[in-house]
């Protein structure tokens, strides 16, 4: 999947003062961590593996973070002849036999406005040359 505007964003980031980039990155990381914490709280917790698999990963550029779940700890054997599947995906999106029980997207939607506002404050303060945004 191609991300439109990524090259332009990278060029703008390269021209931005290091202190401003650092403040924006701090706001992005804070938002991703808050989202991961809330998603862990919303996740089903029968065994705890799904909850523990939710974490933040670096994205395609300095101001990109991903909140993800799943992996080896949530991959189980499927019905005979069907291999294995990651039940983190089944929980988030549902299956033919199960309704979705999402945690990642509800967490993101709940925090989106506050995360965006925090990033806007950091950008405004950095644009004014203020350094530390809060």
Order of alpha helices (4+ residues) and beta strands (2+ residues): alpha-alpha-alpha-beta-beta-beta-beta-alpha-alpha
